[in-house]
Amino acid sequence: MSLNAIDDGEGAARYAIDGKPTIPAVVYGGDVVSFQHPSQLASLLQLDVGDAQPATAVAFSLLDVLERWLAVIEDVPFQALLEPTLSRQRNIRNLTVNVFRPIRMLSLSYQDSQFNWFTNEADLQQESFLRNTSQVLAFATEIYGEFANFLLEQGDELTSHDPQLSGNRGEMRFSELLVTQRFHAAFHYRQIVDFFTTGGYGPKPPLPELIVQEIGLPENLY
């Protein structure tokens, strides 16, 4: 059985009872376990998830999605970045912060084997400093540049050196973290493209089908 933690009903009540864990989460053997990547569940259930994509390729694919995000928001009026989208009423400024903040943590996580990603209040605090489109774009562009430099310096090593990470969302390999962050950025990219296109801001380019298939992004998911 699955429950929606923000439905103001049974799901929200169960979420509160279980101590408001970082979501997504599962209850297994009476314990609440937060996770990000299917491999974490596979390990918990002792299942085989099969072969993974090379980490270096995943990392550069993630960089591609981030670059497309920057291009989509660069000419959008600030008021449009504050309008609620259909998915949980989240606006584009919030989604930009939510997608790019964890990217900033990746290079440090690769070095110290820790990844602690907190959202909600942490995202809102960062948002409060972004008061026009230029500031939102500058925030995201700086993080994009940091990640690009990290890949130029260490991208070739990602496949041969894949540290095990620990943090508030469970344990996983760095390569698995890259996969989760690429998926996260991609489905929110789809969300903002849909919002801009249907909201009268002109057509915005969707992700190429090759990238969608590579990521395994289900149709209409965001």
N, C-alpha and C positions, 0 to 999 in steps of 0.2 A: 504494500500500500504506500502511495506517495501523497504528501501533503504540501500545500503552498504555505510557506511561513508568513506571508504578508496578506492573507486573505481576510483578515479580521474575523475569522471563524475558527473551525476546528484546527486548522493548520497553525494559526497564530497562537492558539491556546497551548498546543503541544510544544511549539517552539519555546514559549515561556517556561513551561514545565521542565523542559530539557536544558534550561539554563541559557537560552539564546546563543547557541553555538554559532561559529562561523559557518555560513552556508555556501555551497551545498553540504549536506551532512546526511549520514545514515545512522540508524540505530541497529547495532549488531551485537548479539549476545548481551543485551541490556546496556551496552555502552554507546554513547554518542560519538561518532567518528566523522570529523570534517575531512573533506578531500577536494582535490582539484582535477586530478588526472585519472582516467579509468584504471591505470596500472595500480593505483592505490587500492581501489576496490578489488581488483583482481588478486592482489597480494593478500588482502583480508580474507577473500573467499577461496584462495588457493586455485586461481584460474590462470590460464595462459592467454596473454593478449596478443601474441604473435610478434612479428618483426616490426620495428619502429623505423621511421624515416631518419636519414642521417641528420645529426644535430646541426651541422653547419648549414645544410640546405634549409632546414626549418627556420633557423635564425635569419637568414637572408630573405626568406619568404615573409617572415614577420616584419622585417624592415621595409619590404615592399608595401605591405598593408599600411604601415604607419605613414609612409610617404604619400600614399593615395589619400589618407585621412587629411594630411596637411593641405593638399591641393583642393580638397572639397570645401574646407572651412575658410580658406584664405580670403575669399571675396564675399562672404556672407555678412549681412548687417548684424550688429551685436544683438539687437532685439530678437532676431531669429534664433540666436544661440541660447536664448533664455526661454523660448516657448516650449511648453511640455510636449513630449512625443506620446504616441499611443501606448508605448510599453512602460507601465508604471509611472507615467507622467514625468519621466526624467528628461531634462533638457540637454542640449548639445554641449554646453559648457561643462556640465556635470559629467557627461559621458567622456569628454575629452580628458578631463582630469582623471577619471576612473580608469581609462585605458592606458594613459601615458605614465601615471605615477609608478605602477609596478615595473614598467620598462626601465625606469631610472635605477631600480634596485638590482637589476640582473647582473651587472658587472661585479658589484660588491658580493652578491650571493655566490657568484662563481669562485670568488676568492675565499670567502669565510664559511661557505657551506650552510648559510642561514638564509631563510626567506620568510619574513614576517610581514604579511600584507594585510593592513587594516584599512577598511573603507569607511563609509558613512561619515562620521565626524571628521576624520582625517581628510577626506575628499572635500567636504564642505569648508573646512578651514582654508585649504588651498584655493578653492573657488573664490573665496571672498577677496583675494588679491587680484583677481582677473576681471577687470572692469570695462574692457572693450575688446573688440575682435583682435586688435593688434597684440594685446597682452595674452590672450588665449593662444594665439598663434605662436608668439614668442616662447611661451612656456612649453608648448608641445615640440616646437622646432629645436629648442635647446636639448630636450631629452632625446629626440630623434638623432641629433648630432652626436651625443654622448654614446648612444648605442651603436651608431655607425662606426665610430672610432674604436669602440670595444671589438667589433667584428673585424675591423681592419688589422687590429693588433693580435687578436687571439682566435679569430674565426676558424682558422685551419686546425686549431687544437681541440675544438669542441667535440669532435667525434672520438678522439683518442683519450681525452681526459673528461670524464663525465661524473663530477662529484655528486655524492649523495647529500641532499639538503634536508634540513629539519626546520620546522617553523610552526606557526599557528594554524596552518592548513594541512598538517601532516607531513610525512616524509616522502620524498620523491627524488629522482635523478634530475640533474640540471636539464638534460635533454627533454624530459617530460614537462618540466616547467616551461620550456620554450614552446612546446606544443600547446599547453593550456593558454599561454599568453597570446599565441597566434590565433587560436580559436576565439578567445575573448575579444581581441581587437577586430577580428573579421565579422563576427555576428553583430557587434555594435556598429561597425562600418555599414553593414547592410541596413541597420536601423536608421542611421542618419541620412543615408542616400534616399531611402524610402520617404523619410520625413521631408527632405528638401524638394524632392521631385513632386510629391503630391501636395506640398504646401505652397506651390506657386513660385518657388525660387529658381526654377529652371531645372532641366535634367542634369543629374549628376551621374558620373560613370559608375556602373556596378563593378564588383570584382570580376575579373575574367573567369570564365568557366573552368579553365585549367586550374586556377588557384582554388576555386570553390571545391573542385573534386579532390585536389591535393589535401586540403584541410579536412574534407569530409563534413562540410557544413550542410546540414539538412535544409531542405527547401522551406523557405518562409520563416526560418527560425531567427528570432531576436526578442 
